[in-house]
Amino acid sequence: MNLGRQFTLAMLAYASTRDLDAAVVAKRSGLDLDAIRDNPDASISAAQNESLWRDLVTTSNDPLFGLHLAESMQLAALGVVGQIIQTSRNVQDALTQAGALVPLVSELFRMRTEPIGKKVVIHFSADDAAKSEYPFTYRQMTDYFAVFTIHELDGLLLRKVAPLAAQFPYSLSNKKEYDRLMRCDVRRGKELTITLDSAYLKEPIITANYDLQQHLLGSLNAIGESKKETSKFASRVFNYLLSNAYLFDASLESTAANFNVSARTLQRKLQEENSSFQQIADDVKRHLAVSYLSSGKHQVKDVAYMLGYNEQSALVRAFKRWTGKTPSEFSRQ
């Protein structure tokens, strides 16, 4: 599997959600987007990657583009997790295999895990020459790998992971955003490190999680095909929430941060299209609830959990409002 090519395509797909023309962005870095899509063996040089990162950060006016890319790729990245799940007994096995995949995504980086007492530290390192020659790639990929790791662990365990600490090898321009995405107090260090309770290492990988992820990915693809109005801001928000519907917990503030705008600006832009964040979030949940229940593979209580409802009764009420039927009545038809 050509992970470098897949990663580049994911970068450009995310650029489109940020209202950038992916083909134009690629061309400015000497890349032909159609050729990359059509050729499974397409390679992207380190210099082209550096140019692409520089262009994306500049044109999006988002110095945290790598962080936000990783946040938006939560479900797309599960394709990699799917490979790991099938050959891992527990999180420790999965992290070992992930370490072997990191250089295939970016040849600049290496990943290793270090058990220290009741903690385990995940290290991401790059050599000094690479840092100097490819500064945009180094910083943005460091940000990306940090958030990617947290989200992938979520995918392995089907719940949100809580790191004990995280360190980044540079000054942080927006510490609050780093703290939000890393779910801990982020500090300065020599290299990117993420510290977890070592109890995570022995937690088993549940194969059922992989089946759930695959079904959700299929649902997103089908729903995405029916929601092609990507020129509207509301549609881009819908697609973002849809792709982050795994352990559904996207808030107004986190969504606005991913689009590099304030919550007030996001609401205003949606109001200009006669929409609102709550309406879109509700629409996403309706689409997913119908997809889950139509598959016949999930109990109502599990669907309620996946969509972020604390009580099954809350989903029942919402589903009846959406469809005029209870989930049980819908499943029997």
Contacts in CASP RR format, 6 or more apart in sequence:
PFRMAT RR
TARGET T0000
AUTHOR 0000-0000-0000
METHOD contacts of the structure
MODEL  1
MNLGRQFTLAMLAYASTRDLDAAVVAKRSGLDLDAIRDNPDASISAAQNE
SLWRDLVTTSNDPLFGLHLAESMQLAALGVVGQIIQTSRNVQDALTQAGA
LVPLVSELFRMRTEPIGKKVVIHFSADDAAKSEYPFTYRQMTDYFAVFTI
HELDGLLLRKVAPLAAQFPYSLSNKKEYDRLMRCDVRRGKELTITLDSAY
LKEPIITANYDLQQHLLGSLNAIGESKKETSKFASRVFNYLLSNAYLFDA
SLESTAANFNVSARTLQRKLQEENSSFQQIADDVKRHLAVSYLSSGKHQV
KDVAYMLGYNEQSALVRAFKRWTGKTPSEFSRQ
1 83 0 8 1.000
1 104 0 8 1.000
2 40 0 8 1.000
2 41 0 8 1.000
2 42 0 8 1.000
2 43 0 8 1.000
3 80 0 8 1.000
3 101 0 8 1.000
3 104 0 8 1.000
3 105 0 8 1.000
4 44 0 8 1.000
4 104 0 8 1.000
4 105 0 8 1.000
4 106 0 8 1.000
5 36 0 8 1.000
5 39 0 8 1.000
5 40 0 8 1.000
5 41 0 8 1.000
5 42 0 8 1.000
5 43 0 8 1.000
5 44 0 8 1.000
7 105 0 8 1.000
7 106 0 8 1.000
8 31 0 8 1.000
8 36 0 8 1.000
8 44 0 8 1.000
8 49 0 8 1.000
8 52 0 8 1.000
9 36 0 8 1.000
9 37 0 8 1.000
10 69 0 8 1.000
10 73 0 8 1.000
10 76 0 8 1.000
11 52 0 8 1.000
11 56 0 8 1.000
11 69 0 8 1.000
12 22 0 8 1.000
12 25 0 8 1.000
12 26 0 8 1.000
12 33 0 8 1.000
13 22 0 8 1.000
13 76 0 8 1.000
14 68 0 8 1.000
14 69 0 8 1.000
14 72 0 8 1.000
14 73 0 8 1.000
15 22 0 8 1.000
15 25 0 8 1.000
15 56 0 8 1.000
15 60 0 8 1.000
16 22 0 8 1.000
16 230 0 8 1.000
17 72 0 8 1.000
17 230 0 8 1.000
17 236 0 8 1.000
17 239 0 8 1.000
17 240 0 8 1.000
18 60 0 8 1.000
18 62 0 8 1.000
18 259 0 8 1.000
18 260 0 8 1.000
19 236 0 8 1.000
20 56 0 8 1.000
20 59 0 8 1.000
20 60 0 8 1.000
22 33 0 8 1.000
23 33 0 8 1.000
23 34 0 8 1.000
25 52 0 8 1.000
25 55 0 8 1.000
25 56 0 8 1.000
25 59 0 8 1.000
26 32 0 8 1.000
26 33 0 8 1.000
26 36 0 8 1.000
26 52 0 8 1.000
27 33 0 8 1.000
28 51 0 8 1.000
28 55 0 8 1.000
29 48 0 8 1.000
29 51 0 8 1.000
29 52 0 8 1.000
29 55 0 8 1.000
30 48 0 8 1.000
30 51 0 8 1.000
31 44 0 8 1.000
31 48 0 8 1.000
31 52 0 8 1.000
35 42 0 8 1.000
36 42 0 8 1.000
36 44 0 8 1.000
44 52 0 8 1.000
46 107 0 8 1.000
46 108 0 8 1.000
46 133 0 8 1.000
46 134 0 8 1.000
46 137 0 8 1.000
47 134 0 8 1.000
49 106 0 8 1.000
49 134 0 8 1.000
49 137 0 8 1.000
50 133 0 8 1.000
50 134 0 8 1.000
50 135 0 8 1.000
50 136 0 8 1.000
50 137 0 8 1.000
53 65 0 8 1.000
53 136 0 8 1.000
53 137 0 8 1.000
53 140 0 8 1.000
53 141 0 8 1.000
54 136 0 8 1.000
56 65 0 8 1.000
56 140 0 8 1.000
57 63 0 8 1.000
57 65 0 8 1.000
57 136 0 8 1.000
57 140 0 8 1.000
60 260 0 8 1.000
61 260 0 8 1.000
62 68 0 8 1.000
62 260 0 8 1.000
63 173 0 8 1.000
63 174 0 8 1.000
64 143 0 8 1.000
64 173 0 8 1.000
64 174 0 8 1.000
64 177 0 8 1.000
64 260 0 8 1.000
65 140 0 8 1.000
66 140 0 8 1.000
66 141 0 8 1.000
66 143 0 8 1.000
66 144 0 8 1.000
66 147 0 8 1.000
67 143 0 8 1.000
67 144 0 8 1.000
67 146 0 8 1.000
67 147 0 8 1.000
67 177 0 8 1.000
67 178 0 8 1.000
67 181 0 8 1.000
68 257 0 8 1.000
68 258 0 8 1.000
68 260 0 8 1.000
69 140 0 8 1.000
69 144 0 8 1.000
70 77 0 8 1.000
70 143 0 8 1.000
70 144 0 8 1.000
70 145 0 8 1.000
70 146 0 8 1.000
70 147 0 8 1.000
70 148 0 8 1.000
70 151 0 8 1.000
70 181 0 8 1.000
71 147 0 8 1.000
71 151 0 8 1.000
71 181 0 8 1.000
71 244 0 8 1.000
71 254 0 8 1.000
71 258 0 8 1.000
72 240 0 8 1.000
72 243 0 8 1.000
72 244 0 8 1.000
72 258 0 8 1.000
73 148 0 8 1.000
73 151 0 8 1.000
73 243 0 8 1.000
74 151 0 8 1.000
74 154 0 8 1.000
74 243 0 8 1.000
74 244 0 8 1.000
74 246 0 8 1.000
75 213 0 8 1.000
75 216 0 8 1.000
75 217 0 8 1.000
75 220 0 8 1.000
75 243 0 8 1.000
75 244 0 8 1.000
75 245 0 8 1.000
75 246 0 8 1.000
76 243 0 8 1.000
77 148 0 8 1.000
77 151 0 8 1.000
77 152 0 8 1.000
78 152 0 8 1.000
78 155 0 8 1.000
78 213 0 8 1.000
78 217 0 8 1.000
78 246 0 8 1.000
79 213 0 8 1.000
79 217 0 8 1.000
80 98 0 8 1.000
80 101 0 8 1.000
80 152 0 8 1.000
81 94 0 8 1.000
81 152 0 8 1.000
81 155 0 8 1.000
81 156 0 8 1.000
81 210 0 8 1.000
81 213 0 8 1.000
82 210 0 8 1.000
82 213 0 8 1.000
82 214 0 8 1.000
84 94 0 8 1.000
84 97 0 8 1.000
84 98 0 8 1.000
84 101 0 8 1.000
84 156 0 8 1.000
84 205 0 8 1.000
85 94 0 8 1.000
85 156 0 8 1.000
85 205 0 8 1.000
85 207 0 8 1.000
85 209 0 8 1.000
85 210 0 8 1.000
86 207 0 8 1.000
86 210 0 8 1.000
87 93 0 8 1.000
87 97 0 8 1.000
88 94 0 8 1.000
88 97 0 8 1.000
88 156 0 8 1.000
88 205 0 8 1.000
89 204 0 8 1.000
89 205 0 8 1.000
90 201 0 8 1.000
90 202 0 8 1.000
90 203 0 8 1.000
90 204 0 8 1.000
90 205 0 8 1.000
91 153 0 8 1.000
91 156 0 8 1.000
91 157 0 8 1.000
91 200 0 8 1.000
91 201 0 8 1.000
91 202 0 8 1.000
91 203 0 8 1.000
91 205 0 8 1.000
92 113 0 8 1.000
92 201 0 8 1.000
92 202 0 8 1.000
93 205 0 8 1.000
94 156 0 8 1.000
94 205 0 8 1.000
95 113 0 8 1.000
95 122 0 8 1.000
95 201 0 8 1.000
96 113 0 8 1.000
98 111 0 8 1.000
98 149 0 8 1.000
98 152 0 8 1.000
99 110 0 8 1.000
99 111 0 8 1.000
99 112 0 8 1.000
102 109 0 8 1.000
102 110 0 8 1.000
102 111 0 8 1.000
102 124 0 8 1.000
102 145 0 8 1.000
103 109 0 8 1.000
103 110 0 8 1.000
106 137 0 8 1.000
106 141 0 8 1.000
106 145 0 8 1.000
108 126 0 8 1.000
108 127 0 8 1.000
108 130 0 8 1.000
108 134 0 8 1.000
108 137 0 8 1.000
108 138 0 8 1.000
108 141 0 8 1.000
109 124 0 8 1.000
109 125 0 8 1.000
109 126 0 8 1.000
109 141 0 8 1.000
109 142 0 8 1.000
109 145 0 8 1.000
110 124 0 8 1.000
110 125 0 8 1.000
110 126 0 8 1.000
111 122 0 8 1.000
111 123 0 8 1.000
111 124 0 8 1.000
111 125 0 8 1.000
111 145 0 8 1.000
112 122 0 8 1.000
112 123 0 8 1.000
112 125 0 8 1.000
113 120 0 8 1.000
113 121 0 8 1.000
113 122 0 8 1.000
113 123 0 8 1.000
114 120 0 8 1.000
114 121 0 8 1.000
114 122 0 8 1.000
114 123 0 8 1.000
115 198 0 8 1.000
115 201 0 8 1.000
117 198 0 8 1.000
118 197 0 8 1.000
118 198 0 8 1.000
118 199 0 8 1.000
119 164 0 8 1.000
119 195 0 8 1.000
119 196 0 8 1.000
119 197 0 8 1.000
119 198 0 8 1.000
120 195 0 8 1.000
120 196 0 8 1.000
120 197 0 8 1.000
120 198 0 8 1.000
120 200 0 8 1.000
120 201 0 8 1.000
121 193 0 8 1.000
121 194 0 8 1.000
121 195 0 8 1.000
121 196 0 8 1.000
122 149 0 8 1.000
122 193 0 8 1.000
122 194 0 8 1.000
122 195 0 8 1.000
122 196 0 8 1.000
123 191 0 8 1.000
123 192 0 8 1.000
123 193 0 8 1.000
124 142 0 8 1.000
124 145 0 8 1.000
124 146 0 8 1.000
124 191 0 8 1.000
124 192 0 8 1.000
124 193 0 8 1.000
125 191 0 8 1.000
125 192 0 8 1.000
126 138 0 8 1.000
126 142 0 8 1.000
126 191 0 8 1.000
130 137 0 8 1.000
130 138 0 8 1.000
131 138 0 8 1.000
139 170 0 8 1.000
142 168 0 8 1.000
142 169 0 8 1.000
142 170 0 8 1.000
142 192 0 8 1.000
143 168 0 8 1.000
145 192 0 8 1.000
146 166 0 8 1.000
146 168 0 8 1.000
146 181 0 8 1.000
146 182 0 8 1.000
146 192 0 8 1.000
146 194 0 8 1.000
147 181 0 8 1.000
147 182 0 8 1.000
149 194 0 8 1.000
150 161 0 8 1.000
150 163 0 8 1.000
150 181 0 8 1.000
150 182 0 8 1.000
150 183 0 8 1.000
150 194 0 8 1.000
153 161 0 8 1.000
153 196 0 8 1.000
153 200 0 8 1.000
154 160 0 8 1.000
154 161 0 8 1.000
154 246 0 8 1.000
154 247 0 8 1.000
155 209 0 8 1.000
155 213 0 8 1.000
155 246 0 8 1.000
155 247 0 8 1.000
156 205 0 8 1.000
156 209 0 8 1.000
157 200 0 8 1.000
157 203 0 8 1.000
157 209 0 8 1.000
158 206 0 8 1.000
158 209 0 8 1.000
158 212 0 8 1.000
158 247 0 8 1.000
159 247 0 8 1.000
160 183 0 8 1.000
160 247 0 8 1.000
160 249 0 8 1.000
161 183 0 8 1.000
161 196 0 8 1.000
161 200 0 8 1.000
162 183 0 8 1.000
162 184 0 8 1.000
163 182 0 8 1.000
163 183 0 8 1.000
163 184 0 8 1.000
163 194 0 8 1.000
163 195 0 8 1.000
163 196 0 8 1.000
164 184 0 8 1.000
164 195 0 8 1.000
164 196 0 8 1.000
164 197 0 8 1.000
165 184 0 8 1.000
165 185 0 8 1.000
165 187 0 8 1.000
165 193 0 8 1.000
165 194 0 8 1.000
165 195 0 8 1.000
166 178 0 8 1.000
166 182 0 8 1.000
166 184 0 8 1.000
166 186 0 8 1.000
166 187 0 8 1.000
166 192 0 8 1.000
166 193 0 8 1.000
166 194 0 8 1.000
166 195 0 8 1.000
167 186 0 8 1.000
167 187 0 8 1.000
167 188 0 8 1.000
167 189 0 8 1.000
167 190 0 8 1.000
167 191 0 8 1.000
167 192 0 8 1.000
167 193 0 8 1.000
168 178 0 8 1.000
168 186 0 8 1.000
168 187 0 8 1.000
168 188 0 8 1.000
168 189 0 8 1.000
168 192 0 8 1.000
169 188 0 8 1.000
169 189 0 8 1.000
169 190 0 8 1.000
169 191 0 8 1.000
169 192 0 8 1.000
170 188 0 8 1.000
171 188 0 8 1.000
172 178 0 8 1.000
172 186 0 8 1.000
172 188 0 8 1.000
175 186 0 8 1.000
177 257 0 8 1.000
178 186 0 8 1.000
179 185 0 8 1.000
179 186 0 8 1.000
180 254 0 8 1.000
180 257 0 8 1.000
182 194 0 8 1.000
211 297 0 8 1.000
212 298 0 8 1.000
212 306 0 8 1.000
213 246 0 8 1.000
215 292 0 8 1.000
215 295 0 8 1.000
215 297 0 8 1.000
216 245 0 8 1.000
216 246 0 8 1.000
216 288 0 8 1.000
216 306 0 8 1.000
219 287 0 8 1.000
219 288 0 8 1.000
219 291 0 8 1.000
219 292 0 8 1.000
220 242 0 8 1.000
220 243 0 8 1.000
220 245 0 8 1.000
222 291 0 8 1.000
223 242 0 8 1.000
223 287 0 8 1.000
223 288 0 8 1.000
223 291 0 8 1.000
224 239 0 8 1.000
224 242 0 8 1.000
227 235 0 8 1.000
227 238 0 8 1.000
227 239 0 8 1.000
227 242 0 8 1.000
229 235 0 8 1.000
230 236 0 8 1.000
230 239 0 8 1.000
232 273 0 8 1.000
233 269 0 8 1.000
233 270 0 8 1.000
233 272 0 8 1.000
233 273 0 8 1.000
234 270 0 8 1.000
234 273 0 8 1.000
234 275 0 8 1.000
234 280 0 8 1.000
236 259 0 8 1.000
237 255 0 8 1.000
237 259 0 8 1.000
237 266 0 8 1.000
237 270 0 8 1.000
237 277 0 8 1.000
237 280 0 8 1.000
238 280 0 8 1.000
238 283 0 8 1.000
238 284 0 8 1.000
240 250 0 8 1.000
240 255 0 8 1.000
240 258 0 8 1.000
240 259 0 8 1.000
241 250 0 8 1.000
241 255 0 8 1.000
241 280 0 8 1.000
241 281 0 8 1.000
241 284 0 8 1.000
242 284 0 8 1.000
242 287 0 8 1.000
242 288 0 8 1.000
244 250 0 8 1.000
245 284 0 8 1.000
245 285 0 8 1.000
245 288 0 8 1.000
245 307 0 8 1.000
246 306 0 8 1.000
247 306 0 8 1.000
247 308 0 8 1.000
248 284 0 8 1.000
248 285 0 8 1.000
248 288 0 8 1.000
248 306 0 8 1.000
248 307 0 8 1.000
248 308 0 8 1.000
249 308 0 8 1.000
250 281 0 8 1.000
252 263 0 8 1.000
252 266 0 8 1.000
252 267 0 8 1.000
252 277 0 8 1.000
253 263 0 8 1.000
255 266 0 8 1.000
255 277 0 8 1.000
256 262 0 8 1.000
256 263 0 8 1.000
256 265 0 8 1.000
256 266 0 8 1.000
259 266 0 8 1.000
261 269 0 8 1.000
266 277 0 8 1.000
267 276 0 8 1.000
267 277 0 8 1.000
270 276 0 8 1.000
270 277 0 8 1.000
270 280 0 8 1.000
282 318 0 8 1.000
285 307 0 8 1.000
285 318 0 8 1.000
286 318 0 8 1.000
286 319 0 8 1.000
286 322 0 8 1.000
288 306 0 8 1.000
288 307 0 8 1.000
289 303 0 8 1.000
289 307 0 8 1.000
289 315 0 8 1.000
289 318 0 8 1.000
289 319 0 8 1.000
289 322 0 8 1.000
289 327 0 8 1.000
290 322 0 8 1.000
290 323 0 8 1.000
290 330 0 8 1.000
292 298 0 8 1.000
292 303 0 8 1.000
292 306 0 8 1.000
293 300 0 8 1.000
293 303 0 8 1.000
293 319 0 8 1.000
293 327 0 8 1.000
293 330 0 8 1.000
293 331 0 8 1.000
296 331 0 8 1.000
298 306 0 8 1.000
300 312 0 8 1.000
300 315 0 8 1.000
300 316 0 8 1.000
300 327 0 8 1.000
300 328 0 8 1.000
301 312 0 8 1.000
303 315 0 8 1.000
303 327 0 8 1.000
304 311 0 8 1.000
304 312 0 8 1.000
304 314 0 8 1.000
304 315 0 8 1.000
307 315 0 8 1.000
309 315 0 8 1.000
309 318 0 8 1.000
315 327 0 8 1.000
316 326 0 8 1.000
316 327 0 8 1.000
319 325 0 8 1.000
319 326 0 8 1.000
319 327 0 8 1.000
319 330 0 8 1.000
320 326 0 8 1.000
323 330 0 8 1.000
325 333 0 8 1.000
END
